[in-house]
Amino acid sequence: MQPTATPQTHKTPDVETNIRHNVPWRVTSVEVIGDARLRVTFVDATQGEIDLGAFLGDVRINGTIFEGLRDPVIFSQAQVVLGALQWPNGADLAPDTMYDAIRERGVWVVE
């Protein structure tokens, strides 16, 4: 008896790796450039900086997921996950908001 082949219709669809679906705010790269500062590039080649200094210094983030980003080792682990910025502790930033600010001013100062 030969094994039964599984029809392709039952196969889990592959994850779409092309994130250029008319949404220019998708992040393609991130670089840590200093204390609480990042440089990002978006799919449409827009580039700019994110300044998290004031945000991370605010006592209102005590006890939140963002508090861990005060540690330079954790902050330096920023990565792009499906077009958004994310850290291993689960903290993330809204790419559409940062894109709008960077297009307008070249920097997004998070407060």
Secondary structure, 3 states (H helix, E strand, C coil): CCCCCCCHHHCCCCCCCCCCCCCCCCEEEEEEEECCEEEEEECCCCEEEEECHHHHHCHHHCCCHHHHHHCHHHHCCCEEECCEEECCCCCEECHHHHHHHHHHHCEEECC
